[in-house]
Amino acid sequence: VQLQASGGGLVQAGGSLRLSCHVSGANFRLIDMDWYRQPQGKERELVASISSGGQPTYEDSVKDRFTISRDNVRRTTALQMNSLKVEDDGVYYCHTRTRGRDFWGQGTLVTVSS
């Protein structure tokens, strides 16, 4: 199972970014997908999840600003991030758990300038 993330970058506070994660080697339609972030010097934290059935859940600080989605045909999950804040800074990872194991994308850096 391989996860390939993309879409990070530098953005001003209040701006938007869209992250994408392509999954190969798994039956994408059957797996839940997550986005985590790891601020510098801090632990990795769950930001948003989407179930195999398309049900999203969000960490409180990103509700109403971030939207997670999935495209089962393209085998991708996306995280649309709007109204970005400095505290959204960090490395973002896509994640899934299947076959009893955790699989992570390589991480994509999001930098929000004030």
Biopython code that builds the backbone (N, CA, C, O; Angstrom):
import numpy as np
from Bio.PDB.StructureBuilder import StructureBuilder

atoms = [
    (1, "VAL", "N", (0.855, -1.182, 0.000)),
    (1, "VAL", "CA", (0.000, 0.000, 0.000)),
    (1, "VAL", "C", (0.893, 1.236, 0.000)),
    (1, "VAL", "O", (1.800, 1.361, 0.824)),
    (2, "GLN", "N", (0.631, 2.131, -0.918)),
    (2, "GLN", "CA", (1.421, 3.365, -0.991)),
    (2, "GLN", "C", (0.486, 4.572, -1.038)),
    (2, "GLN", "O", (-0.528, 4.578, -1.735)),
    (3, "LEU", "N", (0.867, 5.597, -0.266)),
    (3, "LEU", "CA", (0.130, 6.839, -0.233)),
    (3, "LEU", "C", (1.055, 7.950, -0.702)),
    (3, "LEU", "O", (2.165, 8.096, -0.190)),
    (4, "GLN", "N", (0.604, 8.725, -1.666)),
    (4, "GLN", "CA", (1.410, 9.811, -2.224)),
    (4, "GLN", "C", (0.666, 11.115, -2.028)),
    (4, "GLN", "O", (-0.370, 11.355, -2.649)),
    (5, "ALA", "N", (1.207, 11.957, -1.153)),
    (5, "ALA", "CA", (0.562, 13.231, -0.834)),
    (5, "ALA", "C", (1.181, 14.365, -1.634)),
    (5, "ALA", "O", (2.349, 14.310, -2.017)),
    (6, "SER", "N", (0.390, 15.381, -1.877)),
    (6, "SER", "CA", (0.875, 16.548, -2.600)),
    (6, "SER", "C", (0.021, 17.752, -2.243)),
    (6, "SER", "O", (-1.056, 17.610, -1.665)),
    (7, "GLY", "N", (0.514, 18.953, -2.594)),
    (7, "GLY", "CA", (-0.307, 20.141, -2.474)),
    (7, "GLY", "C", (0.074, 21.128, -1.402)),
    (7, "GLY", "O", (-0.551, 22.183, -1.296)),
    (8, "GLY", "N", (1.081, 20.825, -0.600)),
    (8, "GLY", "CA", (1.485, 21.775, 0.426)),
    (8, "GLY", "C", (2.155, 22.995, -0.184)),
    (8, "GLY", "O", (2.378, 23.066, -1.393)),
    (9, "GLY", "N", (2.469, 23.951, 0.678)),
    (9, "GLY", "CA", (3.138, 25.144, 0.206)),
    (9, "GLY", "C", (3.046, 26.274, 1.205)),
    (9, "GLY", "O", (2.649, 26.087, 2.354)),
    (10, "LEU", "N", (3.425, 27.457, 0.738)),
    (10, "LEU", "CA", (3.409, 28.661, 1.565)),
    (10, "LEU", "C", (2.184, 29.493, 1.215)),
    (10, "LEU", "O", (1.899, 29.740, 0.043)),
    (11, "VAL", "N", (1.470, 29.916, 2.237)),
    (11, "VAL", "CA", (0.261, 30.707, 2.011)),
    (11, "VAL", "C", (0.140, 31.735, 3.129)),
    (11, "VAL", "O", (0.585, 31.500, 4.252)),
    (12, "GLN", "N", (-0.457, 32.862, 2.815)),
    (12, "GLN", "CA", (-0.707, 33.867, 3.851)),
    (12, "GLN", "C", (-1.915, 33.472, 4.688)),
    (12, "GLN", "O", (-2.814, 32.773, 4.220)),
    (13, "ALA", "N", (-1.918, 33.929, 5.927)),
    (13, "ALA", "CA", (-3.076, 33.685, 6.787)),
    (13, "ALA", "C", (-4.334, 34.198, 6.101)),
    (13, "ALA", "O", (-4.358, 35.284, 5.522)),
    (14, "GLY", "N", (-5.376, 33.381, 6.185)),
    (14, "GLY", "CA", (-6.618, 33.714, 5.501)),
    (14, "GLY", "C", (-6.744, 33.079, 4.136)),
    (14, "GLY", "O", (-7.824, 33.074, 3.545)),
    (15, "GLY", "N", (-5.649, 32.544, 3.631)),
    (15, "GLY", "CA", (-5.644, 31.930, 2.318)),
    (15, "GLY", "C", (-6.093, 30.483, 2.341)),
    (15, "GLY", "O", (-6.560, 29.977, 3.361)),
    (16, "SER", "N", (-5.945, 29.826, 1.201)),
    (16, "SER", "CA", (-6.415, 28.450, 1.025)),
    (16, "SER", "C", (-5.344, 27.582, 0.385)),
    (16, "SER", "O", (-4.501, 28.054, -0.378)),
    (17, "LEU", "N", (-5.403, 26.307, 0.718)),
    (17, "LEU", "CA", (-4.584, 25.297, 0.069)),
    (17, "LEU", "C", (-5.425, 24.036, -0.065)),
    (17, "LEU", "O", (-6.358, 23.805, 0.704)),
    (18, "ARG", "N", (-5.076, 23.229, -1.057)),
    (18, "ARG", "CA", (-5.754, 21.947, -1.228)),
    (18, "ARG", "C", (-4.701, 20.850, -1.259)),
    (18, "ARG", "O", (-3.803, 20.864, -2.102)),
    (19, "LEU", "N", (-4.814, 19.914, -0.349)),
    (19, "LEU", "CA", (-3.925, 18.764, -0.307)),
    (19, "LEU", "C", (-4.608, 17.587, -0.966)),
    (19, "LEU", "O", (-5.831, 17.455, -0.926)),
    (20, "SER", "N", (-3.800, 16.731, -1.575)),
    (20, "SER", "CA", (-4.336, 15.550, -2.221)),
    (20, "SER", "C", (-3.476, 14.349, -1.858)),
    (20, "SER", "O", (-2.274, 14.482, -1.630)),
    (21, "CYS", "N", (-4.094, 13.183, -1.807)),
    (21, "CYS", "CA", (-3.375, 11.953, -1.477)),
    (21, "CYS", "C", (-3.895, 10.839, -2.368)),
    (21, "CYS", "O", (-5.083, 10.517, -2.352)),
    (22, "HIS", "N", (-2.994, 10.256, -3.143)),
    (22, "HIS", "CA", (-3.360, 9.143, -4.019)),
    (22, "HIS", "C", (-2.941, 7.835, -3.362)),
    (22, "HIS", "O", (-1.838, 7.726, -2.826)),
    (23, "VAL", "N", (-3.810, 6.865, -3.406)),
    (23, "VAL", "CA", (-3.566, 5.579, -2.769)),
    (23, "VAL", "C", (-3.471, 4.490, -3.820)),
    (23, "VAL", "O", (-4.297, 4.414, -4.730)),
    (24, "SER", "N", (-2.468, 3.658, -3.689)),
    (24, "SER", "CA", (-2.337, 2.491, -4.559)),
    (24, "SER", "C", (-2.096, 1.253, -3.704)),
    (24, "SER", "O", (-1.602, 1.351, -2.580)),
    (25, "GLY", "N", (-2.446, 0.093, -4.240)),
    (25, "GLY", "CA", (-2.166, -1.148, -3.546)),
    (25, "GLY", "C", (-3.194, -1.557, -2.523)),
    (25, "GLY", "O", (-2.980, -2.513, -1.777)),
    (26, "ALA", "N", (-4.313, -0.848, -2.471)),
    (26, "ALA", "CA", (-5.380, -1.199, -1.536)),
    (26, "ALA", "C", (-6.714, -1.034, -2.250)),
    (26, "ALA", "O", (-6.829, -0.326, -3.250)),
    (27, "ASN", "N", (-7.721, -1.714, -1.699)),
    (27, "ASN", "CA", (-9.062, -1.527, -2.239)),
    (27, "ASN", "C", (-9.610, -0.216, -1.674)),
    (27, "ASN", "O", (-10.203, -0.182, -0.596)),
    (28, "PHE", "N", (-9.399, 0.848, -2.425)),
    (28, "PHE", "CA", (-9.657, 2.187, -1.893)),
    (28, "PHE", "C", (-11.092, 2.352, -1.410)),
    (28, "PHE", "O", (-11.336, 3.043, -0.421)),
    (29, "ARG", "N", (-12.031, 1.733, -2.090)),
    (29, "ARG", "CA", (-13.442, 1.914, -1.736)),
    (29, "ARG", "C", (-13.770, 1.395, -0.338)),
    (29, "ARG", "O", (-14.787, 1.775, 0.243)),
    (30, "LEU", "N", (-12.926, 0.543, 0.195)),
    (30, "LEU", "CA", (-13.215, -0.101, 1.475)),
    (30, "LEU", "C", (-12.469, 0.509, 2.650)),
    (30, "LEU", "O", (-12.686, 0.094, 3.789)),
    (31, "ILE", "N", (-11.609, 1.469, 2.413)),
    (31, "ILE", "CA", (-10.769, 1.977, 3.494)),
    (31, "ILE", "C", (-11.171, 3.381, 3.917)),
    (31, "ILE", "O", (-11.562, 4.212, 3.096)),
    (32, "ASP", "N", (-11.067, 3.624, 5.210)),
    (32, "ASP", "CA", (-11.204, 4.976, 5.738)),
    (32, "ASP", "C", (-9.900, 5.721, 5.498)),
    (32, "ASP", "O", (-8.828, 5.117, 5.446)),
    (33, "MET", "N", (-10.000, 7.032, 5.352)),
    (33, "MET", "CA", (-8.808, 7.843, 5.118)),
    (33, "MET", "C", (-8.749, 8.977, 6.133)),
    (33, "MET", "O", (-9.779, 9.506, 6.552)),
    (34, "ASP", "N", (-7.546, 9.337, 6.517)),
    (34, "ASP", "CA", (-7.335, 10.399, 7.494)),
    (34, "ASP", "C", (-6.286, 11.383, 7.002)),
    (34, "ASP", "O", (-5.429, 11.062, 6.179)),
    (35, "TRP", "N", (-6.386, 12.578, 7.533)),
    (35, "TRP", "CA", (-5.311, 13.569, 7.413)),
    (35, "TRP", "C", (-4.863, 13.933, 8.825)),
    (35, "TRP", "O", (-5.673, 14.281, 9.684)),
    (36, "TYR", "N", (-3.555, 13.843, 9.040)),
    (36, "TYR", "CA", (-2.936, 14.265, 10.285)),
    (36, "TYR", "C", (-2.024, 15.455, 9.983)),
    (36, "TYR", "O", (-1.639, 15.690, 8.838)),
    (37, "ARG", "N", (-1.696, 16.183, 11.017)),
    (37, "ARG", "CA", (-0.663, 17.209, 10.873)),
    (37, "ARG", "C", (0.256, 17.160, 12.082)),
    (37, "ARG", "O", (-0.129, 16.750, 13.177)),
    (38, "GLN", "N", (1.478, 17.594, 11.839)),
    (38, "GLN", "CA", (2.473, 17.630, 12.909)),
    (38, "GLN", "C", (3.142, 18.986, 12.911)),
    (38, "GLN", "O", (4.025, 19.247, 12.095)),
    (39, "PRO", "N", (2.729, 19.857, 13.826)),
    (39, "PRO", "CA", (3.424, 21.136, 13.959)),
    (39, "PRO", "C", (4.851, 20.916, 14.425)),
    (39, "PRO", "O", (5.147, 19.910, 15.071)),
    (40, "GLN", "N", (5.718, 21.828, 14.109)),
    (40, "GLN", "CA", (7.124, 21.678, 14.481)),
    (40, "GLN", "C", (7.257, 21.546, 15.995)),
    (40, "GLN", "O", (6.740, 22.373, 16.746)),
    (41, "GLY", "N", (7.945, 20.515, 16.431)),
    (41, "GLY", "CA", (8.185, 20.310, 17.855)),
    (41, "GLY", "C", (7.015, 19.724, 18.622)),
    (41, "GLY", "O", (7.063, 19.613, 19.847)),
    (42, "LYS", "N", (5.969, 19.352, 17.910)),
    (42, "LYS", "CA", (4.795, 18.818, 18.579)),
    (42, "LYS", "C", (4.446, 17.446, 18.028)),
    (42, "LYS", "O", (5.024, 16.991, 17.042)),
    (43, "GLU", "N", (3.497, 16.799, 18.676)),
    (43, "GLU", "CA", (3.096, 15.469, 18.241)),
    (43, "GLU", "C", (2.131, 15.560, 17.052)),
    (43, "GLU", "O", (1.478, 16.576, 16.816)),
    (44, "ARG", "N", (2.080, 14.466, 16.334)),
    (44, "ARG", "CA", (1.158, 14.374, 15.215)),
    (44, "ARG", "C", (-0.279, 14.307, 15.741)),
    (44, "ARG", "O", (-0.556, 13.617, 16.722)),
    (45, "GLU", "N", (-1.177, 15.022, 15.088)),
    (45, "GLU", "CA", (-2.567, 15.064, 15.539)),
    (45, "GLU", "C", (-3.511, 14.834, 14.374)),
    (45, "GLU", "O", (-3.236, 15.223, 13.239)),
    (46, "LEU", "N", (-4.624, 14.197, 14.680)),
    (46, "LEU", "CA", (-5.633, 13.927, 13.665)),
    (46, "LEU", "C", (-6.412, 15.203, 13.356)),
    (46, "LEU", "O", (-6.880, 15.897, 14.259)),
    (47, "VAL", "N", (-6.539, 15.495, 12.078)),
    (47, "VAL", "CA", (-7.224, 16.713, 11.644)),
    (47, "VAL", "C", (-8.606, 16.397, 11.095)),
    (47, "VAL", "O", (-9.592, 17.042, 11.452)),
    (48, "ALA", "N", (-8.667, 15.397, 10.221)),
    (48, "ALA", "CA", (-9.938, 15.057, 9.585)),
    (48, "ALA", "C", (-9.891, 13.610, 9.121)),
    (48, "ALA", "O", (-8.830, 13.064, 8.820)),
    (49, "SER", "N", (-11.064, 13.011, 9.071)),
    (49, "SER", "CA", (-11.198, 11.638, 8.597)),
    (49, "SER", "C", (-12.403, 11.546, 7.676)),
    (49, "SER", "O", (-13.341, 12.338, 7.766)),
    (50, "ILE", "N", (-12.354, 10.565, 6.790)),
    (50, "ILE", "CA", (-13.521, 10.286, 5.965)),
    (50, "ILE", "C", (-13.661, 8.773, 5.874)),
    (50, "ILE", "O", (-12.707, 8.067, 5.544)),
    (51, "SER", "N", (-14.848, 8.291, 6.167)),
    (51, "SER", "CA", (-15.070, 6.855, 6.164)),
    (51, "SER", "C", (-15.165, 6.332, 4.737)),
    (51, "SER", "O", (-15.252, 7.099, 3.779)),
    (52, "SER", "N", (-15.147, 5.017, 4.620)),
    (52, "SER", "CA", (-15.294, 4.405, 3.300)),
    (52, "SER", "C", (-16.627, 4.794, 2.663)),
    (52, "SER", "O", (-16.755, 4.828, 1.439)),
    (53, "GLY", "N", (-17.607, 5.085, 3.500)),
    (53, "GLY", "CA", (-18.911, 5.500, 3.004)),
    (53, "GLY", "C", (-19.044, 6.987, 2.749)),
    (53, "GLY", "O", (-20.101, 7.458, 2.329)),
    (54, "GLY", "N", (-17.968, 7.734, 3.003)),
    (54, "GLY", "CA", (-17.971, 9.170, 2.716)),
    (54, "GLY", "C", (-18.348, 10.069, 3.867)),
    (54, "GLY", "O", (-18.554, 11.266, 3.665)),
    (55, "GLN", "N", (-18.444, 9.527, 5.079)),
    (55, "GLN", "CA", (-18.809, 10.344, 6.235)),
    (55, "GLN", "C", (-17.576, 11.046, 6.790)),
    (55, "GLN", "O", (-16.616, 10.379, 7.177)),
    (56, "PRO", "N", (-17.579, 12.384, 6.838)),
    (56, "PRO", "CA", (-16.419, 13.107, 7.345)),
    (56, "PRO", "C", (-16.521, 13.414, 8.841)),
    (56, "PRO", "O", (-17.616, 13.556, 9.386)),
    (57, "THR", "N", (-15.381, 13.512, 9.481)),
    (57, "THR", "CA", (-15.297, 14.020, 10.842)),
    (57, "THR", "C", (-14.098, 14.946, 10.914)),
    (57, "THR", "O", (-13.133, 14.794, 10.166)),
    (58, "TYR", "N", (-14.170, 15.920, 11.835)),
    (58, "TYR", "CA", (-13.135, 16.951, 11.909)),
    (58, "TYR", "C", (-12.729, 17.222, 13.351)),
    (58, "TYR", "O", (-13.531, 17.107, 14.277)),
    (59, "GLU", "N", (-11.475, 17.581, 13.513)),
    (59, "GLU", "CA", (-11.004, 18.097, 14.779)),
    (59, "GLU", "C", (-11.636, 19.477, 14.963)),
    (59, "GLU", "O", (-11.841, 20.205, 13.991)),
    (60, "ASP", "N", (-11.940, 19.830, 16.205)),
    (60, "ASP", "CA", (-12.732, 21.040, 16.449)),
    (60, "ASP", "C", (-12.134, 22.300, 15.840)),
    (60, "ASP", "O", (-12.870, 23.144, 15.330)),
    (61, "SER", "N", (-10.816, 22.443, 15.883)),
    (61, "SER", "CA", (-10.199, 23.702, 15.445)),
    (61, "SER", "C", (-10.303, 23.922, 13.937)),
    (61, "SER", "O", (-10.081, 25.036, 13.463)),
    (62, "VAL", "N", (-10.633, 22.886, 13.184)),
    (62, "VAL", "CA", (-10.692, 23.036, 11.718)),
    (62, "VAL", "C", (-12.107, 22.953, 11.171)),
    (62, "VAL", "O", (-12.335, 23.148, 9.977)),
    (63, "LYS", "N", (-13.055, 22.661, 12.052)),
    (63, "LYS", "CA", (-14.449, 22.592, 11.595)),
    (63, "LYS", "C", (-14.837, 23.907, 10.948)),
    (63, "LYS", "O", (-14.452, 24.978, 11.417)),
    (64, "ASP", "N", (-15.593, 23.823, 9.879)),
    (64, "ASP", "CA", (-16.085, 24.988, 9.140)),
    (64, "ASP", "C", (-15.008, 25.672, 8.318)),
    (64, "ASP", "O", (-15.292, 26.640, 7.613)),
    (65, "ARG", "N", (-13.771, 25.185, 8.397)),
    (65, "ARG", "CA", (-12.688, 25.747, 7.563)),
    (65, "ARG", "C", (-12.102, 24.712, 6.612)),
    (65, "ARG", "O", (-11.735, 25.042, 5.484)),
    (66, "PHE", "N", (-12.011, 23.461, 7.060)),
    (66, "PHE", "CA", (-11.429, 22.389, 6.259)),
    (66, "PHE", "C", (-12.545, 21.460, 5.774)),
    (66, "PHE", "O", (-13.553, 21.260, 6.452)),
    (67, "THR", "N", (-12.333, 20.903, 4.586)),
    (67, "THR", "CA", (-13.263, 19.914, 4.040)),
    (67, "THR", "C", (-12.477, 18.737, 3.503)),
    (67, "THR", "O", (-11.602, 18.896, 2.651)),
    (68, "ILE", "N", (-12.793, 17.556, 4.005)),
    (68, "ILE", "CA", (-12.172, 16.332, 3.504)),
    (68, "ILE", "C", (-13.128, 15.682, 2.513)),
    (68, "ILE", "O", (-14.344, 15.698, 2.700)),
    (69, "SER", "N", (-12.562, 15.115, 1.466)),
    (69, "SER", "CA", (-13.387, 14.464, 0.449)),
    (69, "SER", "C", (-12.639, 13.260, -0.103)),
    (69, "SER", "O", (-11.451, 13.074, 0.162)),
    (70, "ARG", "N", (-13.342, 12.461, -0.861)),
    (70, "ARG", "CA", (-12.696, 11.310, -1.498)),
    (70, "ARG", "C", (-13.278, 11.105, -2.882)),
    (70, "ARG", "O", (-14.440, 11.418, -3.141)),
    (71, "ASP", "N", (-12.453, 10.578, -3.758)),
    (71, "ASP", "CA", (-12.857, 10.231, -5.120)),
    (71, "ASP", "C", (-12.462, 8.777, -5.325)),
    (71, "ASP", "O", (-11.291, 8.464, -5.541)),
    (72, "ASN", "N", (-13.437, 7.903, -5.257)),
    (72, "ASN", "CA", (-13.141, 6.468, -5.339)),
    (72, "ASN", "C", (-12.683, 6.045, -6.722)),
    (72, "ASN", "O", (-12.008, 5.025, -6.859)),
    (73, "VAL", "N", (-13.029, 6.793, -7.736)),
    (73, "VAL", "CA", (-12.574, 6.461, -9.087)),
    (73, "VAL", "C", (-11.093, 6.805, -9.240)),
    (73, "VAL", "O", (-10.314, 6.023, -9.784)),
    (74, "ARG", "N", (-10.722, 7.979, -8.755)),
    (74, "ARG", "CA", (-9.318, 8.405, -8.847)),
    (74, "ARG", "C", (-8.478, 7.882, -7.688)),
    (74, "ARG", "O", (-7.261, 8.064, -7.678)),
    (75, "ARG", "N", (-9.113, 7.231, -6.706)),
    (75, "ARG", "CA", (-8.402, 6.663, -5.567)),
    (75, "ARG", "C", (-7.652, 7.736, -4.796)),
    (75, "ARG", "O", (-6.513, 7.537, -4.374)),
    (76, "THR", "N", (-8.297, 8.858, -4.624)),
    (76, "THR", "CA", (-7.658, 9.969, -3.929)),
    (76, "THR", "C", (-8.546, 10.510, -2.811)),
    (76, "THR", "O", (-9.772, 10.412, -2.863)),
    (77, "THR", "N", (-7.908, 11.069, -1.823)),
    (77, "THR", "CA", (-8.605, 11.856, -0.823)),
    (77, "THR", "C", (-8.008, 13.255, -0.832)),
    (77, "THR", "O", (-6.810, 13.420, -1.061)),
    (78, "ALA", "N", (-8.820, 14.239, -0.589)),
    (78, "ALA", "CA", (-8.362, 15.625, -0.630)),
    (78, "ALA", "C", (-8.739, 16.331, 0.666)),
    (78, "ALA", "O", (-9.718, 15.983, 1.327)),
    (79, "LEU", "N", (-7.941, 17.325, 1.006)),
    (79, "LEU", "CA", (-8.246, 18.175, 2.160)),
    (79, "LEU", "C", (-8.212, 19.623, 1.673)),
    (79, "LEU", "O", (-7.142, 20.173, 1.410)),
    (80, "GLN", "N", (-9.368, 20.221, 1.558)),
    (80, "GLN", "CA", (-9.468, 21.623, 1.185)),
    (80, "GLN", "C", (-9.394, 22.454, 2.458)),
    (80, "GLN", "O", (-10.218, 22.303, 3.361)),
    (81, "MET", "N", (-8.400, 23.331, 2.520)),
    (81, "MET", "CA", (-8.161, 24.116, 3.725)),
    (81, "MET", "C", (-8.383, 25.591, 3.400)),
    (81, "MET", "O", (-7.644, 26.178, 2.609)),
    (82, "ASN", "N", (-9.385, 26.173, 4.003)),
    (82, "ASN", "CA", (-9.716, 27.580, 3.805)),
    (82, "ASN", "C", (-9.490, 28.358, 5.097)),
    (82, "ASN", "O", (-9.394, 27.777, 6.178)),
    (83, "SER", "N", (-9.409, 29.667, 4.970)),
    (83, "SER", "CA", (-9.229, 30.545, 6.134)),
    (83, "SER", "C", (-8.082, 30.064, 7.007)),
    (83, "SER", "O", (-8.218, 29.963, 8.226)),
    (84, "LEU", "N", (-6.967, 29.774, 6.386)),
    (84, "LEU", "CA", (-5.833, 29.207, 7.112)),
    (84, "LEU", "C", (-5.306, 30.168, 8.165)),
    (84, "LEU", "O", (-5.283, 31.384, 7.978)),
    (85, "LYS", "N", (-4.887, 29.585, 9.266)),
    (85, "LYS", "CA", (-4.333, 30.331, 10.386)),
    (85, "LYS", "C", (-2.882, 29.910, 10.605)),
    (85, "LYS", "O", (-2.457, 28.845, 10.157)),
    (86, "VAL", "N", (-2.137, 30.756, 11.296)),
    (86, "VAL", "CA", (-0.739, 30.429, 11.585)),
    (86, "VAL", "C", (-0.642, 29.101, 12.331)),
    (86, "VAL", "O", (0.301, 28.334, 12.135)),
    (87, "GLU", "N", (-1.622, 28.843, 13.182)),
    (87, "GLU", "CA", (-1.574, 27.602, 13.961)),
    (87, "GLU", "C", (-1.874, 26.350, 13.124)),
    (87, "GLU", "O", (-1.778, 25.234, 13.635)),
    (88, "ASP", "N", (-2.231, 26.520, 11.858)),
    (88, "ASP", "CA", (-2.412, 25.371, 10.970)),
    (88, "ASP", "C", (-1.086, 24.913, 10.349)),
    (88, "ASP", "O", (-1.031, 23.903, 9.648)),
    (89, "ASP", "N", (-0.043, 25.658, 10.615)),
    (89, "ASP", "CA", (1.306, 25.308, 10.149)),
    (89, "ASP", "C", (1.670, 23.879, 10.523)),
    (89, "ASP", "O", (1.297, 23.397, 11.593)),
    (90, "GLY", "N", (2.409, 23.193, 9.629)),
    (90, "GLY", "CA", (2.920, 21.875, 9.989)),
    (90, "GLY", "C", (3.080, 20.993, 8.773)),
    (90, "GLY", "O", (2.796, 21.390, 7.642)),
    (91, "VAL", "N", (3.543, 19.788, 9.037)),
    (91, "VAL", "CA", (3.626, 18.776, 7.990)),
    (91, "VAL", "C", (2.349, 17.952, 8.042)),
    (91, "VAL", "O", (1.977, 17.434, 9.095)),
    (92, "TYR", "N", (1.689, 17.836, 6.918)),
    (92, "TYR", "CA", (0.424, 17.115, 6.817)),
    (92, "TYR", "C", (0.668, 15.745, 6.198)),
    (92, "TYR", "O", (1.366, 15.607, 5.194)),
    (93, "TYR", "N", (0.070, 14.739, 6.827)),
    (93, "TYR", "CA", (0.223, 13.362, 6.388)),
    (93, "TYR", "C", (-1.146, 12.753, 6.102)),
    (93, "TYR", "O", (-2.083, 12.938, 6.879)),
    (94, "CYS", "N", (-1.265, 12.037, 5.004)),
    (94, "CYS", "CA", (-2.453, 11.213, 4.829)),
    (94, "CYS", "C", (-2.162, 9.833, 5.411)),
    (94, "CYS", "O", (-1.011, 9.402, 5.481)),
    (95, "HIS", "N", (-3.206, 9.164, 5.818)),
    (95, "HIS", "CA", (-3.055, 7.913, 6.558)),
    (95, "HIS", "C", (-4.257, 7.011, 6.294)),
    (95, "HIS", "O", (-5.383, 7.467, 6.093)),
    (96, "THR", "N", (-3.966, 5.711, 6.305)),
    (96, "THR", "CA", (-5.031, 4.736, 6.351)),
    (96, "THR", "C", (-4.555, 3.528, 7.145)),
    (96, "THR", "O", (-3.356, 3.313, 7.322)),
    (97, "ARG", "N", (-5.490, 2.770, 7.606)),
    (97, "ARG", "CA", (-5.176, 1.525, 8.294)),
    (97, "ARG", "C", (-5.921, 0.401, 7.582)),
    (97, "ARG", "O", (-7.147, 0.422, 7.474)),
    (98, "THR", "N", (-5.163, -0.575, 7.101)),
    (98, "THR", "CA", (-5.744, -1.705, 6.410)),
    (98, "THR", "C", (-4.827, -2.909, 6.587)),
    (98, "THR", "O", (-3.624, -2.767, 6.803)),
    (99, "ARG", "N", (-5.407, -4.071, 6.493)),
    (99, "ARG", "CA", (-4.645, -5.326, 6.673)),
    (99, "ARG", "C", (-3.923, -5.336, 8.016)),
    (99, "ARG", "O", (-2.862, -5.946, 8.151)),
    (100, "GLY", "N", (-4.500, -4.660, 9.007)),
    (100, "GLY", "CA", (-3.915, -4.657, 10.341)),
    (100, "GLY", "C", (-2.704, -3.762, 10.498)),
    (100, "GLY", "O", (-1.994, -3.857, 11.498)),
    (101, "ARG", "N", (-2.453, -2.892, 9.525)),
    (101, "ARG", "CA", (-1.276, -2.038, 9.593)),
    (101, "ARG", "C", (-1.648, -0.599, 9.263)),
    (101, "ARG", "O", (-2.645, -0.324, 8.596)),
    (102, "ASP", "N", (-0.810, 0.305, 9.755)),
    (102, "ASP", "CA", (-0.945, 1.721, 9.426)),
    (102, "ASP", "C", (-0.043, 2.059, 8.237)),
    (102, "ASP", "O", (1.099, 1.606, 8.153)),
    (103, "PHE", "N", (-0.581, 2.861, 7.330)),
    (103, "PHE", "CA", (0.183, 3.312, 6.178)),
    (103, "PHE", "C", (0.095, 4.837, 6.116)),
    (103, "PHE", "O", (-0.966, 5.430, 6.309)),
    (104, "TRP", "N", (1.262, 5.457, 5.836)),
    (104, "TRP", "CA", (1.357, 6.912, 5.843)),
    (104, "TRP", "C", (1.902, 7.420, 4.516)),
    (104, "TRP", "O", (2.749, 6.785, 3.888)),
    (105, "GLY", "N", (1.405, 8.566, 4.109)),
    (105, "GLY", "CA", (2.037, 9.282, 3.019)),
    (105, "GLY", "C", (3.329, 9.926, 3.504)),
    (105, "GLY", "O", (3.649, 9.877, 4.692)),
    (106, "GLN", "N", (4.054, 10.519, 2.597)),
    (106, "GLN", "CA", (5.389, 11.025, 2.924)),
    (106, "GLN", "C", (5.359, 12.371, 3.629)),
    (106, "GLN", "O", (6.397, 12.844, 4.092)),
    (107, "GLY", "N", (4.190, 12.996, 3.720)),
    (107, "GLY", "CA", (4.103, 14.294, 4.381)),
    (107, "GLY", "C", (4.293, 15.428, 3.393)),
    (107, "GLY", "O", (5.136, 15.372, 2.498)),
    (108, "THR", "N", (3.487, 16.453, 3.584)),
    (108, "THR", "CA", (3.614, 17.646, 2.747)),
    (108, "THR", "C", (3.537, 18.866, 3.665)),
    (108, "THR", "O", (2.657, 18.959, 4.521)),
    (109, "LEU", "N", (4.473, 19.800, 3.474)),
    (109, "LEU", "CA", (4.622, 20.926, 4.394)),
    (109, "LEU", "C", (3.654, 22.048, 4.045)),
    (109, "LEU", "O", (3.554, 22.476, 2.895)),
    (110, "VAL", "N", (2.953, 22.506, 5.062)),
    (110, "VAL", "CA", (2.077, 23.674, 4.944)),
    (110, "VAL", "C", (2.641, 24.769, 5.841)),
    (110, "VAL", "O", (2.797, 24.579, 7.047)),
    (111, "THR", "N", (2.942, 25.903, 5.246)),
    (111, "THR", "CA", (3.471, 27.038, 5.988)),
    (111, "THR", "C", (2.523, 28.211, 5.825)),
    (111, "THR", "O", (2.245, 28.653, 4.710)),
    (112, "VAL", "N", (2.030, 28.708, 6.950)),
    (112, "VAL", "CA", (1.086, 29.822, 6.928)),
    (112, "VAL", "C", (1.784, 31.043, 7.519)),
    (112, "VAL", "O", (2.192, 31.031, 8.680)),
    (113, "SER", "N", (1.915, 32.077, 6.727)),
    (113, "SER", "CA", (2.590, 33.290, 7.195)),
    (113, "SER", "C", (1.564, 34.302, 7.695)),
    (113, "SER", "O", (0.447, 34.397, 7.185)),
    (114, "SER", "N", (1.979, 35.046, 8.698)),
    (114, "SER", "CA", (1.052, 36.040, 9.287)),
    (114, "SER", "C", (1.109, 37.369, 8.554)),
    (114, "SER", "O", (0.398, 38.306, 8.917)),
]
sb = StructureBuilder()
sb.init_structure("model")
sb.init_model(0)
sb.init_chain("A")
sb.init_seg("    ")
for serial, (resi, resn, name, xyz) in enumerate(atoms, 1):
    if name == "N":
        sb.init_residue(resn, " ", resi, " ")
    sb.init_atom(name, np.array(xyz, "f"), 0.0, 1.0, " ", f" {name:<3s}", serial, name[0])
structure = sb.get_structure()
